[in-house]
Amino acid sequence: MAKCVLTAAVSVMLFMTEPTLGEHHMKRKVEKRQGGSTSVPLLITNNCAETIYPGILTQGGTGPADSGFKLSPGANHSLTVSTDWQGRVWGRTNCSFDDLGRFSGSGRACTTGDCGPVVACTGTGELPATLAEFTLSGANGQSYYDLSMVDGYNLPMAIELIAHSMSNVDDIPPNQSNPSCVASVGNYAGPSFNPYTSGSKTFLGTNASFQLPFLSTSSDKISNWCPWDLQVSPPTSPGDGVYPYPDGNVQRPAFDPCFSACAKYNEPAYCCTGKYGPSKCQANYFSKAAKAVCPDAYSFAYDDADSTFAVPKGAGFNVVLCPGGASTTILANAR
């Protein structure tokens, strides 16, 4: 039986002089392509109530034909990538492209995740953005993948393993391989979320026989997890302009994207650069807040042990935007 391997890894986030220069957070050796199938499926699914423009950045191997596209609510887009592909996927929100994919305004074309005035991205997206990251031809015959909040958070996201004719992952229990990060209260189903009340019900490729473990927390904690100073658009101050302290009784917007401390302040201690290498860089205040609501996601550059998933290479993946439900706790349960 194939097994989903949950391993620690050496990860690095490069110092960012501009917010659009994000790098892949997993530093993995990419092996030469072997014989057999040369491509695997990459599916992008939009379960959000709004139209999303996914962006895709290829950092190694051969990427998909589309590096950006419009995705209506409830729709999905089927792509293929090479078996040695390395890259990332994110969602762009509140975009202003016309029906022909043109942007004629000034400033950003999208509120978050923007990659310029084009539908097809040619570089990284602006921060903050939730990321799905992949190294499909990693060392030891493994494909590595993760959800990342290292560049901040804008959308709930999940990754679902796809078995296909040329893969050898059919026997991997889906409740060990399909992580989810839901840190937006509008997409959170509540602390008692259970999609398996009927034996026929499925969620993110799992069912009652293979149940995902979910984080159980209050809606208030999901609403208020982002540190006040890291909100992209904090609420206007009440009354005389003085915020109450703590800020828990100030109503936050339903859509509340959040910078990471590194993305906003670009400090070595937050970005794990300079003298802050693997032995010295620690989880900061953003990282701790992010990990509390998305335990299976990267929260800072050296968060590998609690964030990296690995399966035998050859599998495909479905990146689900706004998966609903609740964040998973797969890696915590595996300890």
C-alpha positions as CSV (number, residue, x, y, z in Angstrom):
1,M,0.0,0.0,0.0
2,A,1.3,3.4,-0.9
3,K,1.6,5.7,2.1
4,C,1.2,9.5,2.5
5,V,4.5,10.6,4.0
6,L,4.5,13.5,6.4
7,T,8.0,14.7,6.6
8,A,10.1,17.6,7.9
9,A,12.0,19.6,5.2
10,V,14.4,22.4,4.9
11,S,12.5,25.4,3.6
12,V,13.6,28.9,2.8
13,M,11.8,32.2,2.1
14,L,14.0,34.7,0.3
15,F,14.2,38.3,1.4
16,M,11.6,40.2,-0.6
17,T,12.5,43.7,-1.7
18,E,9.2,44.1,-3.5
19,P,5.9,42.5,-2.5
20,T,5.5,40.7,-5.8
21,L,8.8,38.8,-5.6
22,G,7.5,35.8,-3.5
23,E,9.5,32.6,-3.8
24,H,8.6,29.0,-3.4
25,H,8.9,28.2,0.2
26,M,10.0,24.6,-0.1
27,K,13.6,24.1,-1.0
28,R,13.5,20.7,-2.6
29,K,15.9,18.8,-4.9
30,V,14.1,18.3,-8.2
31,E,15.0,15.0,-9.8
32,K,15.4,14.4,-13.5
33,R,12.2,13.3,-15.3
34,Q,11.8,9.5,-15.5
35,G,10.1,7.4,-18.1
36,G,6.3,6.9,-18.3
37,S,3.7,9.6,-18.3
38,T,5.0,13.1,-18.9
39,S,2.0,15.0,-17.5
40,V,-0.4,14.9,-14.6
41,P,-3.7,16.7,-14.0
42,L,-4.0,20.0,-12.2
43,L,-7.6,21.0,-11.5
44,I,-8.7,24.4,-10.1
45,T,-12.2,24.5,-8.6
46,N,-14.0,27.6,-7.4
47,N,-16.5,27.0,-4.7
48,C,-16.6,30.7,-3.7
49,A,-19.7,32.7,-4.1
50,E,-17.8,35.2,-6.3
51,T,-15.8,35.0,-9.5
52,I,-12.2,34.3,-8.9
53,Y,-9.2,34.7,-11.3
54,P,-6.7,32.0,-10.4
55,G,-3.0,32.7,-11.0
56,I,-0.4,30.1,-11.7
57,L,3.4,30.6,-11.5
58,T,5.7,28.0,-12.9
59,Q,9.1,27.8,-11.2
60,G,10.4,24.5,-12.8
61,G,9.3,22.0,-15.3
62,T,6.5,22.7,-17.8
63,G,3.5,24.6,-16.5
64,P,-0.1,24.6,-17.7
65,A,-1.3,26.2,-20.9
66,D,-3.2,28.8,-18.9
67,S,-1.3,30.9,-16.2
68,G,-4.4,32.8,-15.3
69,F,-8.1,32.7,-16.2
70,K,-11.6,33.6,-15.1
71,L,-13.4,31.1,-12.9
72,S,-17.1,31.6,-12.2
73,P,-18.7,30.4,-8.9
74,G,-19.1,26.6,-9.0
75,A,-16.9,26.1,-12.0
76,N,-13.6,24.3,-12.4
77,H,-10.8,24.4,-15.0
78,S,-8.9,21.3,-16.0
79,L,-5.1,21.7,-16.8
80,T,-2.1,19.5,-17.1
81,V,1.5,20.1,-15.9
82,S,4.7,18.1,-16.4
83,T,5.6,15.4,-13.9
84,D,8.6,17.5,-12.8
85,W,6.6,20.7,-12.4
86,Q,7.3,23.1,-9.5
87,G,5.0,26.0,-8.9
88,R,2.2,27.7,-7.1
89,V,-1.5,28.5,-7.4
90,W,-3.4,31.4,-5.9
91,G,-6.7,33.3,-6.3
92,R,-7.2,36.9,-7.4
93,T,-10.2,38.6,-5.9
94,N,-12.5,41.5,-6.9
95,C,-10.9,41.8,-10.4
96,S,-12.0,44.4,-12.9
97,F,-11.4,42.7,-16.3
98,D,-14.0,43.2,-19.0
99,D,-15.6,40.4,-21.0
100,L,-12.5,40.3,-23.3
101,G,-10.1,40.0,-20.4
102,R,-8.9,43.6,-20.6
103,F,-8.3,46.1,-17.8
104,S,-8.5,49.7,-18.7
105,G,-8.3,51.3,-15.3
106,S,-5.4,52.5,-13.2
107,G,-3.8,50.8,-10.2
108,R,-4.5,47.2,-9.4
109,A,-6.7,45.0,-11.6
110,C,-7.6,42.8,-8.6
111,T,-7.9,43.7,-4.9
112,T,-5.7,40.8,-3.8
113,G,-3.4,38.5,-5.6
114,D,-3.0,41.0,-8.5
115,C,-0.4,40.1,-11.1
116,G,-0.9,43.2,-13.3
117,P,-3.4,44.3,-15.9
118,V,-3.5,40.9,-17.6
119,V,-5.6,37.8,-17.1
120,A,-2.7,35.4,-17.8
121,C,-0.1,36.0,-15.0
122,T,3.5,36.3,-16.0
123,G,4.9,36.6,-12.5
124,T,3.9,36.2,-8.8
125,G,0.8,37.8,-7.4
126,E,0.9,40.7,-5.0
127,L,0.6,40.0,-1.3
128,P,-1.3,38.9,0.6
129,A,-2.3,35.6,-1.0
130,T,-3.0,32.1,0.2
131,L,-0.9,29.7,-1.8
132,A,-1.0,26.1,-2.9
133,E,2.7,25.1,-3.6
134,F,3.9,22.0,-5.4
135,T,7.2,20.2,-6.1
136,L,6.1,17.2,-8.1
137,S,9.5,15.6,-8.7
138,G,11.1,15.9,-5.4
139,A,13.8,13.7,-3.8
140,N,13.2,10.1,-2.9
141,G,10.5,9.7,-5.6
142,Q,8.1,12.0,-3.8
143,S,5.8,14.8,-4.8
144,Y,5.7,17.5,-2.1
145,Y,2.9,20.0,-1.6
146,D,1.5,22.4,0.9
147,L,-0.9,25.2,1.7
148,S,1.0,28.4,2.6
149,M,0.1,31.6,4.5
150,V,3.8,32.7,4.5
151,D,2.8,35.4,2.0
152,G,-0.4,36.2,4.0
153,Y,-4.0,35.1,3.5
154,N,-6.8,36.2,1.2
155,L,-8.9,33.1,0.4
156,P,-9.8,29.8,2.0
157,M,-8.1,27.0,0.1
158,A,-7.7,23.2,0.0
159,I,-5.7,20.6,-1.9
160,E,-7.2,17.3,-3.0
161,L,-5.1,14.5,-4.3
162,I,-6.2,13.1,-7.7
163,A,-5.5,9.5,-8.5
164,H,-5.3,8.7,-12.2
165,S,-4.3,5.8,-14.5
166,M,-0.6,6.6,-14.3
167,S,-0.4,7.3,-10.6
168,N,0.3,4.9,-7.7
169,V,-1.6,6.7,-5.0
170,D,-5.0,4.9,-5.1
171,D,-4.4,3.3,-1.7
172,I,-3.5,6.5,0.2
173,P,-6.3,7.3,2.6
174,P,-7.7,10.7,1.5
175,N,-8.1,11.8,5.1
176,Q,-4.2,11.8,5.2
177,S,-3.6,13.7,2.0
178,N,-6.2,16.5,1.5
179,P,-5.5,19.6,3.7
180,S,-7.7,22.6,4.0
181,C,-7.3,26.1,5.4
182,V,-10.5,28.0,6.2
183,A,-9.7,31.3,7.9
184,S,-12.7,33.4,6.6
185,V,-15.8,33.4,8.8
186,G,-18.1,33.5,5.7
187,N,-16.7,30.2,4.6
188,Y,-16.5,28.6,8.0
189,A,-19.2,26.0,8.9
190,G,-18.8,26.3,12.7
191,P,-17.2,24.2,15.5
192,S,-19.6,21.3,15.0
193,F,-19.0,20.8,11.3
194,N,-19.5,17.2,10.3
195,P,-20.0,16.4,6.5
196,Y,-20.3,12.7,7.2
197,T,-23.7,12.6,8.8
198,S,-24.9,10.3,5.9
199,G,-22.7,7.5,4.8
200,S,-23.1,8.6,1.2
201,K,-21.8,12.1,1.8
202,T,-18.3,13.1,0.7
203,F,-16.1,16.1,1.4
204,L,-12.8,16.9,-0.3
205,G,-12.6,13.4,-1.6
206,T,-13.3,11.8,1.8
207,N,-16.3,9.9,3.2
208,A,-17.5,8.4,6.5
209,S,-14.9,5.6,6.2
210,F,-12.0,8.1,5.8
211,Q,-13.0,11.1,7.8
212,L,-10.9,14.3,7.8
213,P,-10.0,15.7,11.2
214,F,-11.3,19.3,11.6
215,L,-10.4,22.2,13.7
216,S,-13.1,23.1,16.2
217,T,-13.1,26.7,17.2
218,S,-15.6,29.6,17.5
219,S,-16.7,31.8,14.7
220,D,-15.4,34.8,16.7
221,K,-11.9,33.4,16.6
222,I,-12.1,32.9,12.8
223,S,-13.4,36.4,12.4
224,N,-10.7,38.0,14.6
225,W,-7.6,35.9,14.1
226,C,-5.6,38.3,11.9
227,P,-3.4,40.6,14.0
228,W,-4.9,44.1,13.9
229,D,-1.9,45.8,12.3
230,L,-1.7,43.2,9.5
231,Q,-5.3,43.6,8.1
232,V,-5.3,44.9,4.6
233,S,-8.3,47.1,5.3
234,P,-8.9,47.5,9.0
235,P,-12.3,48.8,10.0
236,T,-12.6,52.6,10.5
237,S,-12.0,53.7,14.1
238,P,-15.1,54.3,16.1
239,G,-16.0,57.5,18.0
240,D,-13.1,59.7,18.7
241,G,-10.7,57.7,16.6
242,V,-9.3,55.7,19.4
243,Y,-9.5,51.9,19.0
244,P,-10.5,50.0,22.0
245,Y,-7.8,47.7,23.3
246,P,-8.0,44.8,22.8
247,D,-9.8,45.3,19.5
248,G,-12.1,42.3,19.9
249,N,-15.3,44.3,20.0
250,V,-14.7,46.1,16.7
251,Q,-16.6,44.5,13.9
252,R,-14.4,43.3,11.1
253,P,-15.4,42.9,7.5
254,A,-16.4,39.5,6.2
255,F,-13.7,39.7,3.6
256,D,-10.6,40.5,5.7
257,P,-7.3,39.6,3.9
258,C,-4.3,39.6,6.1
259,F,-0.6,40.3,5.4
260,S,2.0,38.1,7.1
261,A,4.4,40.0,9.3
262,C,7.2,39.3,6.7
263,A,5.0,40.6,3.8
264,K,4.2,43.9,5.6
265,Y,7.4,44.7,7.5
266,N,10.1,42.9,5.5
267,E,12.1,42.4,8.7
268,P,14.8,39.6,8.8
269,A,13.4,38.2,12.0
270,Y,9.9,37.8,10.4
271,C,11.2,36.7,7.0
272,C,13.9,34.3,8.3
273,T,16.7,36.0,6.4
274,G,20.1,37.2,7.3
275,K,21.2,35.8,10.6
276,Y,17.7,34.4,11.2
277,G,18.4,31.0,9.6
278,P,16.7,27.6,10.5
279,S,18.2,27.5,14.0
280,K,17.3,31.0,15.0
281,C,14.1,32.0,13.1
282,Q,11.0,31.3,15.2
283,A,7.3,31.6,14.7
284,N,6.3,35.3,15.1
285,Y,3.0,36.8,16.2
286,F,1.4,36.4,12.7
287,S,2.6,32.8,12.4
288,K,1.1,31.8,15.8
289,A,-2.2,33.4,14.9
290,A,-2.3,31.8,11.4
291,K,-1.4,28.3,12.8
292,A,-4.3,28.6,15.3
293,V,-6.8,28.8,12.5
294,C,-5.0,26.8,9.8
295,P,-3.0,24.1,11.5
296,D,-2.0,22.3,8.3
297,A,-0.7,25.4,6.5
298,Y,2.7,27.0,6.4
299,S,2.8,30.0,8.7
300,F,6.5,31.0,8.4
301,A,9.5,29.8,6.3
302,Y,10.7,27.0,8.6
303,D,7.3,25.5,9.4
304,D,8.0,22.4,7.4
305,A,7.4,19.7,10.0
306,D,3.8,20.9,10.6
307,S,3.0,21.9,7.0
308,T,4.5,19.6,4.3
309,F,2.7,16.7,2.6
310,A,4.4,14.1,0.5
311,V,3.1,11.3,-1.7
312,P,4.7,9.1,-4.4
313,K,5.2,11.2,-7.5
314,G,2.8,10.8,-10.4
315,A,-0.3,12.1,-8.6
316,G,-2.5,14.9,-9.8
317,F,-4.1,17.6,-7.6
318,N,-7.2,19.7,-7.3
319,V,-6.8,23.1,-5.8
320,V,-10.2,24.1,-4.3
321,L,-10.9,27.8,-3.6
322,C,-13.4,28.3,-0.7
323,P,-13.8,24.7,0.1
324,G,-16.2,25.4,3.0
325,G,-16.3,23.4,6.2
326,A,-13.4,23.9,8.5
327,S,-9.6,23.8,8.5
328,T,-8.1,20.3,8.8
329,T,-5.7,19.1,11.5
330,I,-4.2,16.2,9.6
331,L,-0.5,16.6,10.6
332,A,-1.3,17.3,14.3
333,N,-3.3,14.1,14.4
334,A,-0.4,12.2,12.7
335,R,2.0,12.9,15.5
